[in-house]
Amino acid sequence: MISWFKGNLMDRHVIEALGRARVVIENGKVTEVGEPMITYCPLFKKYRGIERITRETIRENIEFRIKSFGMCTPQREIRMRDFLSFGVSEIIAMAVSKNYLDCAVLVCDGAGTTVVSDPEIIQGIGGRLSGVIETTPYREIISVLGEERVLDPKTGRIDQFEGVRLADRLGFQRIGVTIVSADDAARIRNCYGPRVAIFAVHTTNVSKDEAIGLFNSCDIVTACASRWVREVAKERAIFSVGNKIPVYASTEFGKKLMEERLKVIPHKKNEKEDSGDAPQPLV
């Protein structure tokens, strides 16, 4: 029982969505939408029919997520099965289900950094969520995740390095973690070595140096709408999958996980990127 929770005095979430547009959600309502960095994403066209990304289509998409599964509200649905063939959450969920990893350190709206070992919860968090910058913790969400597995149940703090430390203290040996910063990836790798699998997400608009840093420290790197991740991958990726939003392996372990994912969806091929249906523009 979470005895400290007496109700939210402040209910505020800040996320990056659809081309890294900054979106603020307060009390279940979208109160701010920033300008997107890209105007087209093939995945949103395929799954949501969005032909052009604008502030209005972003608002509509976020309002759809709030209504359909309670994103950034106490009614958030936590469990989910596969959404994308090669999304990072699908790869991590598979890795845990097949005992390649013991748990994952993820960021969840309504909780912050948390340690998860249930594949359906891994998918439920990561498969439905954009990058979380700030969140308000909810008793309803944390009670499902387990208070001891949430880095800071009182504040919903987001800190992936400290999340890996929490997973280590909880006794997990093989840990997966999602990161958005090359510095965080390097810090985790230097401290924990290969026992932690590092997955780079939300790479849109990273610099060339950041892209190089991600390939130096991570096992798997998603391309998103990043020009530089795609460029660096030409030299550094040892395996890739995806013809719209490529996912790259930069270590043998990352390659192994991607090959195992291919076995689960055998109809998929190791397709080359189709630049004609990539996000536009690449930034």
Protein Blocks (a to p, Z undefined) as FASTA:
>chain_A
ZZkbgbjfbdcddddeehiiacddeehiafbdcddfbfbdfklmmmnopabdcfklmmmm
mmmmmmmnopaiaklcfbdcdfbfkbfklmmmmmmmnopafbdcdddehklpaddfbfkl
mmmmmmmcccdfbdcddfklmmmnopklpfblmnopacfklmmmmmmmnopabdcdddfb
fklmmmmmmmnommbccddehkehiafklmmmmmmmmmbdcfkjafklmmmmmmmpgbde
djklccddfbfklmmmmmmmmmmmmmbccddddfklgccddZZ
